[in-house]
Amino acid sequence: MQISFGQIYATPGVTFPWTIYFQKRLGETVSGLVRQGPDFLARYGEDWSLMIRISAKRAIETVEIRGPSVFRKDRSVEYSIFLPYDQIPKGTDFAVPALHSLLAGVREVFTKVGIEHNDLVAAEDRLIAEFSEDPRTVEPNKIAQQDASSNH
């Protein structure tokens, strides 16, 4: 099953500094740890993919999920996960709490759509450590911008 991640932020200054490398690697890693469950197969079929859009909002306490958007022609299902921007530290300390929130949202999406994800749950702590320690997953310039905007 192909899982893809992308980022889309509608509010200026409310972003996380993850790179395209992060999005691609996260998609590849998660895709290898999950499989379509019977509910997903009954609803969509075997050759469908899932796109998860990462976003953020101010003034929310927990992750918000929007979706699904179903694109039958492309055989794709899409969800958006809004992370609680104000609850996550800014600067270099953002990665671990942001990843915890993101993966909590991913698990919720998988439960809703019928994707079996026990292997992802088992690997979650390891993945958070790997992604938060890999310098290729964040853009240093965006961290600096985030630090500057949080001081206002």
Beta strands, then each sheet from edge to edge (+ up, - down):
strand 1: 3-7
strand 2: 35-36
strand 3: 49-57
strand 4: 64-71
strand 5: 76-84
strand 6: 115-116
sheet 1: 1+ 3+ 5+ 4-
sheet 2: 2+ 6-
end
